[in-house]
Each structure stands twice: as structure tokens, then as C-alpha cells.
Amino acid sequence: MRRLVIVGGGIAGLATAYYAQQAAAEHDLPLAITLVEREAHLGGKIVTDRPDGFVIEGGPDSFITQKPWALQLCRELGLEERLIGTNDARKAVYVLRGGRLRRMPEGLLLVVPTQFRPFLTSRLISWRGKLRMGLDWVIPPRRDPADESLADFIRRRLGQEALDVLAEPMMAGIHVADAERLSIQATFPRFVEIERRYGSLIRGMLAARRARAKAPRANGHGKTTVFMTLRGGLAELVDALERALHAEIVIGQAVSGLERTHDGYTLTLSGGRTLIADAVVLATPAYAAAELLRPLDADLAARLETIRYVSTATVSLGYAVADFPHPLDGFGYVVPRSESSRLLACTWTSTKFPQRAAPQSVLLRAFVGGPRDEALAALDEDALVALVREELARTLGVQAEPTVARVFRWRRANPQYDVGHLERVAALEAACPPGLYLTGSAYRGVGIPDCVKQGQATARAVVTRLGA
Ligand SMILES: Cc1cc2nc3c(=O)[nH]c(=O)nc-3n(C[C@H](O)[C@H](O)[C@H](O)COP(=O)(O)OP(=O)(O)OC[C@H]3O[C@@H](n4cnc5c(N)ncnc54)[C@H](O)[C@@H]3O)c2cc1C
């Protein structure tokens, strides 16, 4: 019997356990898996709370389906009937501009216009800004294969205004990161590829749209929207994974020590127990992996610590519909850096997804902190609710008391993929001692689908090694 210990019970650790179990069965490899999670619950950043008929997500609220790994996992786990898509009949997104909400033009794919009429008539971007974006059509592609920041990439192709109004709040917002430091290759490699292949983002996105329109539709499953979630919240995915695992799951205990032995590893748990392993997967934040690896390899630990993290908070507020003066006719709004608002973005959750609010109620979720003002994420819960209420009063005109309020403070939660990230990760992976693996949001993609994909790849590597 071979022994695998996975440290960290977030989605990456759980997916690793699930796919290692599958791969071991396929290869007739007797494999005992132990997963250790420091907190009293599994899921890591995935936390769903369900007070009084609301479904409130503390961390992620959905996953993108263009990266198929999370959707596939839900289907494999028998969650097909539980999947819900976004309410695309009302999919407008707004940008706060001069204190007012302005609708993003239809046909904008992240930042790239693919429908010209709505783009040209939009009041979100000035004429000068629109002309500069149009120059993307003729500006020659960059030949230098080196990484660059998201800000440099967008400025070069679409201009400063597109960066300030669209890319910084939308694209850097997804990663809760500073656009001037964020690696384009690690976060939006498709844009780099489009520039290389088509010489222009607009040309490339138009070609992609045409190809999608021609592609055969549907595959027997229900309608797939760009973002999807589960009826009872994403915690359903965590629960289904837990049910599907035959592994030993230890919760409420941290791995506090890691030693190398002549043929594997010994791990010490905070409760005093020791575990023997032929292979170890560290599916924790990079700084937690660094702590464990320091006694084994101080240099590797120091390099892991160069992956920076920022802190954020989400504040969800529910209101009676009758008390809410704004129609919430869209998925929410993002806030450019130049605005005086202290929010990064606000999702109109009960419009974006069905069944998120109690009857006759609405639900909104505001994001605070991040690289713009991390200190805000450390405020106490009452102060955060008060801050968000002030901002919503200014922007949406709501004065009423919320009927429900939930605050989740995420300290050092968002890994920062600074320029050169992928090279640093490749070097880290190469420096790991045999039988030890790093996986999860710190390395090769922060979203749930990328974490699932990494878990899959790590599981395959572990089983190949242990079966050899
Ligand atoms: C507010 C917010 C909103 C987000 N929204 C989205 C979204 O809508 N869609 C999306 O796809 N992604 C979203 N993300 C990103 C995504 O949720 C995370 O990147 C992903 O869930 C991280 O998974 P993980 O398993 O890598 O890490 P984590 O979830 O952080 O799990 C790591 C686990 O390791 C445990 N651990 C640490 N040290 C030890 C130790 N020594 N011993 C034992 N256990 C240990 C931790 O307790 C933790 O449970 C969001 C993130 C945040 C913070």
C-alpha cells in the first residue's frame, strides 16, 4: 500500500484527492490517501452561508465554464441537476464613472469591442478613447516573447483610457491585483496568443465570435452560461467531493512539521499525531507551504515567499425589495481606481443568479480592500457594513436597514501573479524534492477551474510516480 498525504482541504486539495483516488483505481495501485485541513471545515475559500432563505457566498460565487474543469467535475459528481446559470436576460454590467453608473456597451469581451454600434454610442468612453482603442486594428504585434504587465499590454494595444475604465477594474479586479504588476502571460494568456496570431485583439475576438456562432450547439446538457454555480451555493461542490472520497479526512488540525526520510516523508500534525507518506501534496497558500518547507530547503521556502498575497473582504447585504429604490438591472458594477468610492466592485447577486435572495428580497455583495486599500479589509465587521452602506447610499440611493448582513474578511487570500510568475513557478516546481508537489491557487491559475485542473495534473503525477 502506498501512502499519499495532501495538506490543505480547499478545492485544489480536494480535487487532488478525488483524481488521485480515480487514477489509482485505474492503475490498480493500492493507495491510502489522508487529507489534512487546519480549519474545522473543508473548502478553504469556498464558504456558503444560508441565513433566512438567502444563499450567501463568502468567497467565490461561481466558476467560469470556458475553462471546463470545474463544470466537468460537478457533472462527474452527479451535480448536473444542481447547476444553475446566470440570468443572461439581465446581464448588463456597469462602471462607476464620475460617481454615476454607466452601462458597459454590449459586445464587449472583457475589454475588447466586438459589436461596433453599442461601442460607438456608449457614453462610458470618450471619443478620443474609442479612437485609440480602434488603433488596435493597425498597431503591429509585439515580437518580444518576454512577459509584461496587464497595464503595459492594454496601454500598448488599446490605450490608457481602456486600461483605466475597463481593464483595471474588470481584468485586474478578477485577480484582485495591481494591473501595473500583474503578469499578462499568467492571467490572460489568450490575449497574448490572440495578439501573436491575429496581430490585433479586435480582429482575434471577432474571429473567435464567428467560430463560436458556427460551432454545433448543446450536448444534451442544460444551458451552459459563461459563469455557473450550484443551487445551494458552491459549498455543494465541497460536500459532494467529501462524499465521493474514500480518503481519511482530518479536519481541525494543521500539519506543523515535515521531514524527509530515506524513502518518503514524515508529517507531524498539531494534535501530535505523525503520518508517514510516500508522496506529499502541499495544497496550501504559498506562504504556508514555505513554513513547512523551510527546515528542508530554506532557499525553496524563501522563493515560495516571493509570491505576494493581498487581503480583501466581501460584505453581503440583503434588503426587502420594497425598500430598494434601484432596479438592480444588471449583474453589478466595477469601480475604476480614479473614483472616490471605497468599493472595488459590487455584484447584484439576486439579479445575476436565481434563488439567491429570500422571497421579496434582493441580495448584493460588495468587495473591499485588495491592492488599492488593504487596510479596509482589516476593519471590524460593523465598520465594514457601515462603509458599504454609505457607498450604496451614494451610488444606488438605498437608505433602508438591510434585513441580512454577512461579512467575510479574507486575510492574505489573493495570490499576486506578478510579471514573470510562470517562470518562477516552473523553477519552484523543478526545485521540489522528489515525491513532493505544490498545487493550488498560488501557482497556475486562481479560479476554481484552474485549481481543479491543477489537482488533476498533480494527482496524475503522484500516481505515475508511486506506480512506477
Ligand atoms: C473573496 C473571493 C472571491 C473569489 N471569487 C471567485 C469566483 O467567483 N470564481 C472563482 O473561480 N474563483 C474565485 N476566487 C478564487 C478561488 O476561490 C480561490 O483561488 C480557490 O478557492 C483557492 O483554492 P485553493 O484550494 O488553492 O486554496 P484555499 O481555498 O486557500 O485552501 C487551502 C487550504 O489549506 C489549509 N491550510 C493552510 N495551511 C495548512 C496547514 N499547515 N495544515 C493543514 N491545512 C492547511 C487552509 O486552511 C485552506 O483551507 C475568489 C477568492 C476570494 C478570496
The ligand as an SDF file (V2000), in Angstrom:
LIG
                    3D

 53 58  0  0  0  0  0  0  0  0999 V2000
  -13.4340   36.8050   -2.0000 C   0  0  0  0  0  0  0  0  0  0  0  0
  -13.0250   35.8410   -3.0850 C   0  0  0  0  0  0  0  0  0  0  0  0
  -13.8280   35.6860   -4.2010 C   0  0  0  0  0  0  0  0  0  0  0  0
  -13.4740   34.7840   -5.1950 C   0  0  0  0  0  0  0  0  0  0  0  0
  -14.3050   34.6240   -6.2660 N   0  0  0  0  0  0  0  0  0  0  0  0
  -14.0510   33.6460   -7.1600 C   0  0  0  0  0  0  0  0  0  0  0  0
  -15.0230   33.2900   -8.1300 C   0  0  0  0  0  0  0  0  0  0  0  0
  -16.1310   33.8430   -8.1750 O   0  0  0  0  0  0  0  0  0  0  0  0
  -14.7270   32.2800   -9.0010 N   0  0  0  0  0  0  0  0  0  0  0  0
  -13.5480   31.5880   -8.9300 C   0  0  0  0  0  0  0  0  0  0  0  0
  -13.3310   30.6830   -9.7470 O   0  0  0  0  0  0  0  0  0  0  0  0
  -12.6030   31.8940   -8.0080 N   0  0  0  0  0  0  0  0  0  0  0  0
  -12.8330   32.8830   -7.1100 C   0  0  0  0  0  0  0  0  0  0  0  0
  -11.9360   33.1510   -6.1190 N   0  0  0  0  0  0  0  0  0  0  0  0
  -10.6730   32.4010   -6.0970 C   0  0  0  0  0  0  0  0  0  0  0  0
  -10.8530   30.9830   -5.5490 C   0  0  0  0  0  0  0  0  0  0  0  0
  -11.8930   30.9460   -4.6190 O   0  0  0  0  0  0  0  0  0  0  0  0
   -9.5910   30.5000   -4.8530 C   0  0  0  0  0  0  0  0  0  0  0  0
   -8.4460   30.7860   -5.6240 O   0  0  0  0  0  0  0  0  0  0  0  0
   -9.6320   28.9940   -4.6100 C   0  0  0  0  0  0  0  0  0  0  0  0
  -10.8280   28.6420   -3.9390 O   0  0  0  0  0  0  0  0  0  0  0  0
   -8.4000   28.6020   -3.8020 C   0  0  0  0  0  0  0  0  0  0  0  0
   -8.3860   27.2180   -3.6140 O   0  0  0  0  0  0  0  0  0  0  0  0
   -7.0980   26.5040   -3.0120 P   0  0  0  0  0  0  0  0  0  0  0  0
   -7.5010   25.1020   -2.6990 O   0  0  0  0  0  0  0  0  0  0  0  0
   -5.9170   26.7300   -3.8720 O   0  0  0  0  0  0  0  0  0  0  0  0
   -6.7600   27.2990   -1.6630 O   0  0  0  0  0  0  0  0  0  0  0  0
   -7.5920   27.5170   -0.3290 P   0  0  0  0  0  0  0  0  0  0  0  0
   -9.0330   27.5430   -0.5870 O   0  0  0  0  0  0  0  0  0  0  0  0
   -6.9520   28.6860    0.3330 O   0  0  0  0  0  0  0  0  0  0  0  0
   -7.2810   26.1980    0.5130 O   0  0  0  0  0  0  0  0  0  0  0  0
   -6.0480   25.9860    1.1700 C   0  0  0  0  0  0  0  0  0  0  0  0
   -6.3470   25.2750    2.4660 C   0  0  0  0  0  0  0  0  0  0  0  0
   -5.1220   24.9280    3.1130 O   0  0  0  0  0  0  0  0  0  0  0  0
   -5.3520   24.9810    4.5130 C   0  0  0  0  0  0  0  0  0  0  0  0
   -4.0490   25.0220    5.1960 N   0  0  0  0  0  0  0  0  0  0  0  0
   -3.1270   26.0160    5.1840 C   0  0  0  0  0  0  0  0  0  0  0  0
   -2.0440   25.6640    5.9120 N   0  0  0  0  0  0  0  0  0  0  0  0
   -2.2910   24.4260    6.3960 C   0  0  0  0  0  0  0  0  0  0  0  0
   -1.5370   23.5170    7.2050 C   0  0  0  0  0  0  0  0  0  0  0  0
   -0.3160   23.8240    7.6550 N   0  0  0  0  0  0  0  0  0  0  0  0
   -2.1010   22.3120    7.5180 N   0  0  0  0  0  0  0  0  0  0  0  0
   -3.3360   21.9710    7.0580 C   0  0  0  0  0  0  0  0  0  0  0  0
   -4.0930   22.7980    6.2790 N   0  0  0  0  0  0  0  0  0  0  0  0
   -3.5630   23.9990    5.9490 C   0  0  0  0  0  0  0  0  0  0  0  0
   -6.1840   26.2430    4.6640 C   0  0  0  0  0  0  0  0  0  0  0  0
   -6.8700   26.2490    5.9040 O   0  0  0  0  0  0  0  0  0  0  0  0
   -7.1210   26.1490    3.4560 C   0  0  0  0  0  0  0  0  0  0  0  0
   -8.3470   25.5170    3.7590 O   0  0  0  0  0  0  0  0  0  0  0  0
  -12.2590   34.0440   -5.0910 C   0  0  0  0  0  0  0  0  0  0  0  0
  -11.4390   34.2070   -3.9720 C   0  0  0  0  0  0  0  0  0  0  0  0
  -11.8190   35.0820   -2.9650 C   0  0  0  0  0  0  0  0  0  0  0  0
  -10.9350   35.2260   -1.7490 C   0  0  0  0  0  0  0  0  0  0  0  0
  1  2  1  0
  2  3  1  0
  2 52  2  0
  3  4  2  0
  4  5  1  0
  4 50  1  0
  5  6  2  0
  6  7  1  0
  6 13  1  0
  7  8  2  0
  7  9  1  0
  9 10  1  0
 10 11  2  0
 10 12  1  0
 12 13  2  0
 13 14  1  0
 14 15  1  0
 14 50  1  0
 15 16  1  0
 16 17  1  0
 16 18  1  0
 18 19  1  0
 18 20  1  0
 20 21  1  0
 20 22  1  0
 22 23  1  0
 23 24  1  0
 24 25  2  0
 24 26  1  0
 24 27  1  0
 27 28  1  0
 28 29  2  0
 28 30  1  0
 28 31  1  0
 31 32  1  0
 32 33  1  0
 33 34  1  0
 33 48  1  0
 34 35  1  0
 35 36  1  0
 35 46  1  0
 36 37  1  0
 36 45  1  0
 37 38  2  0
 38 39  1  0
 39 40  1  0
 39 45  2  0
 40 41  1  0
 40 42  2  0
 42 43  1  0
 43 44  2  0
 44 45  1  0
 46 47  1  0
 46 48  1  0
 48 49  1  0
 50 51  2  0
 51 52  1  0
 52 53  1  0
M  END
$$$$
